[in-house]
Amino acid sequence: MNRKKFIKSSVLVAVGTHFSLNSKLVGLLELENIKTENLLGISQSHLKSDTILLEEDTYEAFLKMKSKALEDGIDLKIASGYRSFKHQKAIWERKFNQLIKTNNSTKAISQIITYSSIPGTSRHHWGTDVDLIDGSVNLPDGDLLLEQNYHGYAPFSKMRSWMEDHANKFGFELVYTQNKNRSGFNYEPWHYSFAPKSRSFLKFQLRENYKRAWDNLEFDGKSEMTKKFMDTYFNNYGAGINPSLMPS
Ligand SMILES: [Zn+2]
């Protein structure tokens, strides 16, 4: 181990200890400098912090892509990038507690997961994934991340088309494509992922030790999620993505 690596991992041990929910969650992944806690949204030690918070390599690649897009008159802005477990839990519980007023919990969960990830499983925990808008146009009223804002004569159409042509040169791929045969979350023209990193992060998310660590998390509705349900969720939703983002 060289000096730089040694310093980095020493710092990670300290940060990891500080952020641990409990000892069961501590599990070193095979990836250099990445821990289960990073992928669960509990530790931010893999992120680079500036005005935006992203995984280190994703951050560098995003800045390169952003400056190229600017040359073409598009201002790539991150509407949502890194999201912590705590934040995802808040989003989830707000929806869940609203829906269970009129639905049973199984139905509430299946409705939420058409668009929102189960806390602890979101690709936004990884710091490799971004929801993009174009900061150079007049923003539409209301929710920005809607399909209608990205297609036809819509404010973000030019950006979508630019991303379809150029994003992969910078390592970014659309996650939730329009492919009708794809399982999982609905089409999201705004959600891109930095493939060189997120492919290996996904590989770890699909492993049993990650799933065991996830099982120690707590949030409303979790008691309904059986092992069988979660295995199906990880297969259909976690792996229900653009094939170019699947681990080899
Ligand atoms: Zn997203």
Residues whose N, C-alpha, C, O or C-beta is under 5 A from the ligand:
A	BS01	ZN	D131 H191
